[in-house]
Amino acid sequence: MTDQPDFIPMSMGEARRLGITTFDIIFISGDAYVDHPSFASALLSRALWDRGFSVGIIAQPDWQQPQDFLRLGKPRLFFAISAGNVDSMVSHYTARKRLRSTDAYSPGGKWRRPDRASLVYAEKLHRLFPETPLVIGGIEASLRRFAHYDYWSDRVRQSLLADAPADILVFGMGELPLFTIAERLSSGEHIAAITNIPGTVIKKGIHSINEHSSSEAVIIPSFTEVSSDKRSYARAFSMIHAEQDPHRGRRVVQAHPKTLISQNPPSRPLSTHELDRLYELPFSRTAHPSYEEPIPALEPVRFSVVSHRGCFGNCSFCAISHHQGSIIQSRSLSSITREITRITTLPGFRGIVQDVGGPTANMYGMFCRNWETRGTCPDRVCTPGCPNLACSHDHQITLLKTLRQIPGVKRVFVSSGIRYDLIGRDEEDYLEELCTWHVSGHLKVAPEHITQHVTGLMGKPGREAFDSFREKFKAFQAGKKKRQYLVPYFMSGHPGCTIRDMIELAEYIRDNRLYTEQVQDFTPTPMTLSTCMYHTGINPFTLEPVHVPKDREKRIQRAMLQYLDKANHELVLEGLHATGRMDLIGDGEQCLVPVLPKNRQKRNNWGGKKRA
């Protein structure tokens, strides 16, 4: 490893102290700079520094003024642009398209980034540095790499690369593509010649579509087609979804009015050795000292550790399969042990490791026996019963037992979500280990729903799996002085879900005493299966119609999850009247809401006719 600075420079004064007059690469980020591996700009900049490239960061520049974009000068190789850890539209707006009160990735939670930050930053930099290559990446760019439905404007937008004056887009986890781009530019190649790097998207002249044969590329419906015809949009989504395996994926091409968007196959997953090296870089786990106010997103993860990447759960509303991928990439036990040992020496550490996990904590060490030779299955729907899926919890049990023996460590928590359907009857020792040592008062799980056809469309296990897990969890509470409790996450408004389904869920919550304030209203985010169904009203894999709750109905479904809240009673009452469930109105134990005065009742106000 090369020697690394305490912080990646954010001013020329800091750069000169390191002997730097011109940076190789300058990152532009919509997040405040936090030197922590959970923050993408820190992870990628330290990884590039480790490869011998000098890196500077301009964090949250004022996009209305040029001065911030000029403060580090012109980089030798390229600008790397990211909206931040979260899509800027998701960061700014709620599911009801209302402005959020704070931004967790900004000092003091204050707003310091524009809407569609990647596009805004790219346009500003292109005007200031027209000859300098621009590389865009991060979650916002990654999930907007093709024509996509944008919930906030309620229309299909072009690929971000077609809209932005950038040269190349990096999708997925960006280390390997960025290394290759930097190395090839450093060797003298022109950015226009760099067209074949896995994990990147490029743009070409529109007439070059004739150069692609059906054997070497998948030509999906054009922007014009998907923006005017929902069946074409659904078909394009299913074609993109089929090409996300690093082994078998082909080039995917989509025509836009003025350009051709061409995606190379995904980048290969990092090896255990590469992951170990990456996460053991000398992160300080603190915000840059220039900030006078705290960064809210830091404290919940400051002393947390990433054990692996990827998730084969493939929840329909989650974009991980299109970003991190479905192949689990696990770090070694020795590497994680070394990282936590180092954490015990850091200022502010009081013996509590806040989390050890990944997108799904209990997938650590799990793998598909076939992916290295044949790739993942075409549908990439992994289930615990698949003979090719090695889903033992032995690796995580060994990991957790080892970590809690490290001197200076009092507790090691697993705060990342777990897939309870992976815990089979013969693996109850894992649940015992988890409950005994690694859960505080509450264990968070995400059944999302309990109606079979809804969980099927969500890509989630059904009610039986959740009920089975609840019974196992309850059994481990017998005889405990301090009981633990399940905190389930439920979702409303998902495609395929009706008001009748939400009433069934509300009754399930009531009967099992699972009422919680932590609920989620489905938000259509780019490039998820659920968003495709929301926009088209079609299941893209079967082309069958799907009911899509919107507007007033969506509000009623959200209210059903919190039927005890008096502010929701009118909406709940409206939904019960619309479905003929007046038996749930009144003062009885089984009732969801009381009878309201007539002047407060607003029946059937969301569609002009009764619907379920």
C-alpha positions in Angstrom: 0.0 0.0 0.0 1.1 3.6 -0.6 1.3 6.0 2.2 -2.1 7.7 2.7 -2.9 11.1 4.1 -5.1 11.5 7.2 -7.8 13.0 4.9 -8.1 13.2 1.2 -7.3 16.9 0.4 -10.2 19.4 0.0 -8.1 22.5 -0.5 -4.9 23.4 -2.3 -3.3 24.3 1.0 -3.8 20.7 2.2 -2.5 19.4 -1.2 0.7 21.5 -1.1 1.5 20.1 2.4 1.5 16.7 0.7 3.7 18.0 -2.2 0.8 18.0 -4.7 0.4 20.8 -7.3 -1.9 19.0 -9.7 -4.3 16.2 -8.7 -4.6 13.1 -10.9 -8.3 12.8 -10.1 -10.8 15.2 -8.5 -14.0 13.9 -7.0 -17.1 16.0 -6.9 -19.6 14.6 -4.3 -23.0 15.6 -3.2 -22.2 14.3 0.3 -20.1 16.0 2.9 -16.7 14.3 3.1 -16.5 11.7 5.8 -13.4 9.5 6.0 -15.3 6.2 6.5 -15.7 3.1 4.3 -19.5 3.5 4.3 -19.1 6.7 2.3 -18.4 6.1 -1.3 -16.2 9.1 -2.0 -13.9 8.2 0.8 -13.8 4.5 -0.1 -13.0 5.1 -3.8 -10.6 8.0 -3.3 -8.5 6.0 -0.8 -8.6 3.0 -3.1 -7.2 5.2 -6.0 -4.6 6.7 -3.7 -3.6 3.1 -2.8 -3.1 2.5 -6.5 -0.7 5.5 -6.7 -3.0 8.2 -7.9 -3.3 11.6 -6.1 -6.9 12.5 -5.3 -8.7 15.6 -4.2 -12.4 16.0 -3.2 -14.8 18.9 -3.7 -17.6 18.0 -1.3 -21.0 19.6 -1.8 -19.9 22.5 -4.1 -22.2 25.5 -4.5 -23.7 24.6 -7.9 -24.8 28.2 -8.4 -21.3 29.6 -8.3 -18.2 28.5 -10.2 -15.7 29.2 -7.5 -16.2 25.9 -5.6 -15.6 23.9 -8.8 -12.3 25.8 -9.5 -10.8 25.5 -6.0 -8.6 22.4 -6.8 -7.8 23.4 -10.3 -7.8 21.0 -13.3 -7.0 17.4 -12.7 -4.4 15.6 -14.8 -6.7 12.7 -15.7 -10.5 13.3 -15.0 -13.2 14.5 -12.7 -15.2 11.8 -11.0 -18.8 13.0 -10.3 -21.3 11.5 -7.8 -24.5 12.7 -6.3 -23.6 10.9 -3.1 -24.6 7.8 -1.2 -28.2 8.3 -2.0 -30.0 9.4 -5.2 -30.5 13.1 -4.8 -34.2 12.9 -5.5 -34.7 10.2 -2.9 -32.6 12.2 -0.5 -34.7 15.3 -1.1 -38.3 14.0 -1.3 -40.6 11.7 0.5 -42.9 9.1 -1.1 -45.6 11.8 -1.3 -43.1 14.1 -3.1 -42.8 16.4 -0.2 -39.5 18.0 0.7 -37.7 16.3 3.5 -36.7 18.4 6.5 -33.1 17.3 6.6 -30.2 15.7 4.6 -28.4 13.2 6.7 -25.2 13.4 4.6 -24.8 17.2 5.1 -23.3 19.1 8.1 -26.1 19.9 10.5 -28.5 18.1 8.2 -28.8 21.2 6.0 -29.5 21.1 2.3 -26.3 21.5 0.2 -27.0 19.6 -3.0 -29.2 20.3 -6.0 -31.9 18.0 -7.4 -30.5 15.6 -10.0 -27.0 16.5 -8.6 -25.0 14.3 -11.0 -26.5 16.1 -14.0 -26.1 19.6 -12.5 -22.4 19.0 -11.5 -21.5 17.6 -14.9 -23.0 20.5 -16.7 -21.2 23.0 -14.5 -17.8 21.2 -14.9 -18.2 20.8 -18.7 -18.6 24.6 -19.0 -15.6 25.3 -16.8 -13.3 22.5 -18.1 -14.6 21.5 -21.6 -11.5 19.4 -22.5 -11.3 17.4 -19.2 -12.8 14.0 -19.2 -15.9 13.6 -16.9 -16.7 10.2 -15.3 -20.1 9.9 -13.6 -20.9 7.2 -11.1 -22.5 6.4 -7.7 -26.0 5.1 -7.0 -27.8 7.9 -8.9 -25.9 7.4 -12.1 -25.8 3.6 -11.8 -29.5 3.2 -11.6 -30.3 5.9 -14.3 -28.0 4.4 -16.9 -30.8 3.5 -19.3 -34.0 5.3 -20.1 -35.9 5.1 -16.8 -39.2 6.0 -15.2 -38.7 9.1 -12.9 -41.3 9.2 -10.1 -40.7 12.8 -9.3 -41.5 14.1 -12.8 -43.9 11.2 -13.5 -42.3 10.5 -16.9 -39.6 8.4 -18.6 -36.3 10.2 -18.7 -33.3 9.6 -20.9 -30.3 7.8 -19.7 -28.3 10.1 -17.4 -25.4 9.7 -19.8 -27.5 10.9 -22.7 -28.5 14.0 -20.7 -25.2 14.8 -19.1 -22.1 16.1 -20.9 -20.1 13.3 -19.4 -17.8 10.9 -21.3 -18.4 7.6 -19.4 -20.6 6.3 -16.7 -19.5 3.8 -14.1 -22.2 1.5 -12.7 -22.2 -0.9 -9.8 -19.4 -0.9 -7.3 -16.8 1.3 -9.0 -13.3 0.3 -7.8 -12.2 -1.9 -10.8 -13.7 0.4 -13.5 -12.1 3.5 -12.0 -8.7 1.8 -11.6 -8.8 0.8 -15.3 -10.0 4.2 -16.5 -7.3 6.0 -14.5 -4.5 3.6 -15.6 -5.5 3.9 -19.3 -5.8 7.6 -19.3 -2.5 7.8 -17.4 -0.8 5.7 -20.1 -1.9 8.3 -22.8 -5.1 6.9 -24.1 -7.9 9.3 -25.1 -11.1 9.0 -23.2 -13.0 8.4 -26.5 -11.0 5.3 -27.1 -11.9 3.7 -23.7 -15.1 1.8 -24.7 -14.7 -1.7 -23.4 -14.3 -1.6 -19.7 -16.7 -3.9 -17.7 -18.9 -2.0 -15.4 -19.1 1.1 -17.7 -21.6 2.7 -20.0 -20.5 4.8 -23.0 -22.3 6.8 -25.7 -21.8 6.6 -29.4 -23.2 8.2 -32.5 -26.8 7.1 -33.1 -26.0 5.6 -36.5 -23.5 3.1 -34.9 -26.4 0.9 -33.8 -26.0 -0.8 -37.2 -22.6 -2.0 -36.1 -24.0 -4.3 -33.4 -25.0 -7.9 -34.2 -27.6 -9.8 -32.2 -24.9 -12.2 -31.1 -22.6 -9.7 -29.5 -25.1 -7.3 -28.1 -28.7 -7.1 -26.9 -30.5 -4.2 -28.5 -33.4 -3.1 -26.3 -36.3 -0.9 -27.2 -35.3 2.7 -27.8 -36.0 5.7 -25.6 -38.7 6.7 -28.1 -40.4 3.3 -27.8 -40.2 3.0 -24.0 -41.3 6.5 -23.3 -44.4 6.1 -25.4 -45.3 2.4 -24.9 -45.5 0.7 -21.5 -45.2 -2.8 -22.9 -41.9 -1.8 -24.6 -40.7 -0.3 -21.3 -41.5 -3.6 -19.5 -39.8 -5.6 -22.3 -36.7 -3.4 -22.1 -36.5 -3.9 -18.3 -36.6 -7.7 -18.6 -33.9 -7.6 -21.2 -31.6 -5.5 -19.1 -32.3 -7.7 -16.1 -31.1 -10.8 -18.0 -27.7 -9.3 -18.7 -26.5 -8.5 -15.2 -24.2 -11.5 -14.7 -20.5 -10.8 -15.1 -19.9 -14.2 -16.7 -22.7 -14.3 -19.2 -23.7 -10.7 -19.6 -23.6 -9.2 -23.0 -23.4 -5.6 -24.2 -26.8 -3.8 -23.9 -27.6 -1.1 -26.4 -30.4 1.5 -26.3 -30.9 4.2 -28.9 -31.8 7.7 -27.8 -32.8 10.6 -30.1 -29.2 12.0 -30.3 -27.0 9.3 -29.1 -26.6 5.5 -28.6 -26.2 4.3 -25.0 -24.0 1.1 -24.8 -23.5 -0.8 -21.5 -20.6 -3.2 -21.2 -21.1 -6.3 -19.1 -20.9 -5.8 -15.3 -17.5 -5.7 -13.6 -16.4 -8.9 -11.9 -16.9 -9.1 -8.1 -13.9 -8.3 -6.0 -12.0 -11.2 -4.6 -11.7 -11.8 -0.8 -8.1 -10.5 -0.9 -9.2 -7.3 -2.8 -12.0 -6.6 -0.4 -9.7 -7.1 2.6 -7.2 -4.6 1.2 -9.9 -2.1 0.4 -11.6 -2.1 3.8 -8.4 -2.1 5.7 -7.2 1.2 4.3 -6.5 3.7 7.1 -9.9 5.4 7.5 -10.1 7.8 10.4 -13.9 7.2 10.6 -14.5 10.9 11.3 -15.8 13.9 9.3 -13.4 16.3 7.7 -12.1 18.7 10.4 -13.3 21.8 8.4 -17.0 21.0 9.4 -18.3 22.8 12.4 -21.5 20.8 12.6 -21.9 17.0 12.8 -22.9 14.8 9.8 -26.0 12.9 11.0 -25.3 9.8 8.8 -22.0 9.2 10.4 -22.8 8.4 14.0 -25.1 5.3 13.4 -22.3 3.7 11.4 -19.1 5.2 12.8 -17.9 1.9 14.4 -19.6 -0.5 12.0 -17.8 -3.0 9.8 -18.7 -4.2 6.3 -18.3 -8.0 6.2 -19.4 -8.6 2.6 -21.1 -7.2 -0.5 -24.0 -8.4 -2.7 -27.4 -9.9 -2.0 -29.1 -12.8 -3.7 -32.5 -11.9 -2.0 -33.6 -9.9 -5.1 -36.4 -8.0 -3.4 -38.4 -6.4 -6.2 -38.2 -2.9 -4.7 -34.5 -3.0 -4.1 -31.8 -2.1 -6.7 -28.9 -4.0 -5.1 -29.0 -6.7 -7.8 -28.5 -4.0 -10.4 -25.8 -2.2 -8.4 -23.8 -4.5 -6.0 -25.0 -7.6 -7.7 -26.4 -10.9 -6.4 -23.0 -12.6 -5.9 -21.9 -12.6 -2.3 -18.3 -11.3 -1.9 -17.1 -12.0 1.7 -14.1 -10.7 3.5 -11.8 -13.0 5.4 -12.1 -13.5 9.2 -8.6 -12.3 9.7 -9.2 -9.0 7.9 -12.3 -8.2 9.8 -10.5 -9.0 13.0 -7.7 -6.7 12.1 -10.1 -3.9 11.2 -12.0 -4.1 14.5 -8.7 -4.3 16.5 -7.7 -1.0 14.8 -11.1 0.5 15.7 -10.5 -0.2 19.4 -7.6 2.3 19.3 -9.6 5.1 17.8 -10.8 8.1 19.8 -14.5 7.8 20.8 -14.7 4.0 20.7 -16.3 2.7 23.9 -16.3 -1.0 23.2 -19.5 -1.2 21.0 -19.2 -2.4 17.4 -22.4 -1.0 16.0 -22.8 -3.5 13.1 -21.1 -6.3 11.3 -22.8 -7.0 8.1 -23.7 -6.1 4.5 -27.0 -5.6 2.5 -28.2 -8.8 4.3 -26.1 -9.6 7.4 -26.6 -13.4 7.5 -25.4 -13.9 3.9 -21.8 -13.6 5.0 -19.9 -16.6 3.7 -22.7 -17.9 1.5 -22.2 -18.6 -2.2 -23.5 -20.2 -5.3 -21.5 -23.3 -6.2 -21.9 -22.6 -10.0 -21.2 -18.9 -10.4 -17.4 -19.0 -11.0 -17.8 -21.5 -13.8 -21.3 -20.9 -15.3 -22.5 -17.7 -13.7 -25.7 -17.2 -11.7 -28.9 -18.8 -12.9 -30.7 -16.7 -15.7 -33.5 -15.6 -13.4 -31.2 -15.1 -10.4 -33.9 -16.1 -8.0 -32.0 -17.8 -5.2 -34.0 -19.7 -2.6 -32.8 -21.7 0.5 -33.8 -24.9 -1.2 -31.6 -24.5 -4.2 -29.0 -27.3 -4.3 -26.4 -24.9 -5.7 -26.7 -22.4 -2.9 -24.4 -22.9 0.0 -26.3 -21.1 2.8 -24.8 -22.4 6.0 -24.5 -19.8 8.9 -21.3 -21.5 10.2 -19.1 -18.8 8.7 -21.0 -16.0 10.4 -21.2 -17.8 13.7 -17.4 -18.3 13.7 -16.9 -14.7 12.7 -19.1 -13.3 15.5 -17.6 -15.6 18.2 -14.1 -14.4 17.2 -15.0 -10.7 17.1 -16.5 -10.6 20.6 -13.2 -12.0 22.0 -11.1 -9.1 20.7 -9.6 -7.1 23.7 -11.4 -3.8 24.1 -14.7 -5.0 22.5 -17.7 -5.2 24.8 -20.5 -5.9 22.4 -20.7 -6.8 18.7 -24.1 -6.0 17.2 -25.7 -7.2 14.0 -27.8 -4.2 13.0 -28.1 -4.9 9.3 -31.2 -6.7 8.2 -31.3 -10.5 8.1 -33.3 -12.9 5.9 -35.2 -15.0 8.4 -36.1 -17.5 5.6 -32.4 -18.6 5.4 -32.5 -19.9 9.0 -33.6 -23.5 8.6 -34.8 -25.9 11.2 -31.3 -27.3 11.5 -29.7 -23.9 12.0 -31.5 -22.7 15.1 -28.1 -22.5 16.8 -27.5 -19.4 14.6 -30.6 -17.7 15.9 -29.6 -18.6 19.5 -26.1 -17.1 18.9 -27.7 -14.0 17.4 -30.2 -13.5 20.2 -27.8 -14.3 23.0 -24.9 -12.1 22.0 -25.6 -9.8 19.1 -29.1 -8.3 19.4 -29.9 -5.6 22.0 -33.5 -5.1 22.9 -34.9 -5.3 19.3 -34.3 -7.4 16.2 -35.3 -5.7 13.0 -36.8 -7.9 10.2 -38.6 -7.0 7.0 -41.5 -9.3 6.1 -43.0 -6.2 4.2 -46.4 -8.0 3.8 -48.2 -11.3 4.5 -50.6 -11.7 1.6 -49.2 -14.4 -0.8 -49.7 -12.6 -4.1 -48.2 -9.4 -2.7 -45.1 -11.0 -1.2 -44.7 -12.9 -4.5 -44.5 -9.7 -6.5 -42.2 -8.2 -3.8 -39.8 -11.1 -4.1 -40.2 -11.7 -0.3 -40.9 -15.0 1.6 -44.6 -15.5 2.5 -46.5 -15.5 5.8 -45.6 -19.1 6.7 -41.9 -18.3 6.7 -42.4 -15.2 8.9 -44.7 -17.1 11.3 -42.2 -19.9 11.6 -39.4 -17.4 12.4 -41.6 -15.6 15.0 -42.2 -18.9 16.8 -38.5 -19.7 16.8 -37.7 -16.2 18.1 -40.4 -16.4 20.8 -39.0 -19.8 22.0 -35.6 -18.1 22.7 -37.2 -15.6 24.9 -38.4 -18.2 27.4 -36.9 -17.7 30.8 -35.1 -14.4 30.0 -35.1 -11.6 32.5 -34.8 -9.1 29.7 -37.0 -10.1 26.7 -36.1 -9.1 23.2 -38.7 -8.0 20.7 -39.1 -8.2 16.9 -39.4 -4.9 15.1 -41.0 -5.8 11.7 -41.0 -3.5 8.7 -44.1 -3.5 6.6 -44.7 -1.7 3.3 -47.9 -0.2 1.8 -48.7 0.9 -1.7 -46.6 -1.8 -3.5 -47.7 -2.8 -7.0 -50.2 -5.7 -6.8 -51.4 -4.6 -3.3 -55.0 -3.6 -2.9 -56.9 -2.0 0.0 -58.3 -5.5 0.9 -54.7 -6.7 1.2 -53.8 -3.9 3.5 -56.8 -4.6 5.7 -55.6 -8.2 5.9 -52.2 -7.0 6.9 -53.7 -4.6 9.5 -55.7 -7.4 11.0 -52.5 -9.6 11.1 -50.6 -6.8 12.9 -53.5 -6.4 15.4 -53.9 -10.1 16.1 -50.1 -10.6 16.6 -49.4 -7.4 18.4 -46.9 -6.2 15.9 -48.0 -2.6 15.6 -45.0 -0.3 15.0 -44.3 3.3 13.9 -41.6 2.1 11.6 -43.4 1.5 8.3 -42.7 2.3 4.7 -44.7 3.7 1.9 -43.5 2.3 -1.4 -41.4 4.8 -3.4 -40.7 4.1 -7.0 -36.9 4.4 -7.4 -35.1 4.0 -10.8 -34.3 0.5 -12.2 -36.2 -1.7 -9.7 -38.7 -4.3 -10.7 -41.3 -2.7 -8.5 -40.9 0.6 -10.2 -41.3 -1.0 -13.6 -44.6 -2.5 -12.4 -45.7 0.8 -10.9 -45.1 2.7 -14.2 -46.4 0.1 -16.6 -49.0 -1.8 -14.6 -47.3 -4.9 -16.1 -45.2 -7.7 -14.6 -42.2 -7.5 -17.1 -41.4 -11.2 -16.8 -45.0 -12.5 -17.4 -46.5 -9.4 -19.2 -49.6 -10.0 -17.0 -51.4 -6.9 -15.6 -50.6 -5.7 -12.1 -52.9 -3.5 -9.9 -51.1 -0.2 -9.1 -52.3 1.9 -6.2 -51.8 5.6 -6.6 -52.9 9.0 -5.2 -55.7 8.7 -2.7 -55.7 4.9 -2.6 -52.0 4.9 -1.9 -52.6 7.3 1.1 -55.4 5.0 2.4 -53.0 2.0 2.2 -50.4 3.9 4.1 -52.9 4.9 6.8 -53.9 1.2 7.2 -50.5 0.4 8.6 -50.9 2.9 11.4 -54.6 2.5 12.1 -54.1 3.5 15.7 -53.0 7.0 14.8 -56.0 9.3 15.1 -54.7 11.4 12.2 -55.3 8.4 10.0 -58.8 7.5 11.1 -60.6 9.2 8.3 -58.5 7.5 5.6 -58.8 4.1 7.3 -62.6 4.6 7.6 -62.8 5.5 3.9 -60.9 2.3 3.0 -63.1 0.1 5.2 -66.3 1.6 3.6 -64.9 1.1 0.1 -64.3 -2.6 0.7 -67.5 -3.2 2.8 -65.5 -4.0 6.0 -67.8 -2.1 8.3 -67.3 -4.9 10.9 -63.9 -3.3 11.6 -65.5 0.1 12.6 -66.5 0.6 16.2 -65.4 0.0 19.8 -64.9 -3.7 19.8 -61.5 -5.4 20.3 -61.3 -6.5 16.7 -62.2 -3.0 15.3 -59.4 -0.9 13.7 -61.1 2.5 14.1 -64.0 4.0 16.1 -67.1 5.5 14.5 -66.3 9.1 13.6 -68.8 12.0 13.8 -70.6 12.4 10.4 -68.9 15.7 9.7 -65.5 14.0 9.7 -66.4 11.0 7.5 -65.2 11.2 3.9 -66.2 8.1 2.1 -64.9 6.9 -1.2 -63.1 10.1 -2.0 -60.4 8.6 -4.2 -61.8 7.1 -7.3 -65.5 8.0 -7.8 -66.5 4.3 -7.3 -65.8 1.5 -4.9 -62.6 -0.4 -5.5 -60.6 -3.0 -3.5 
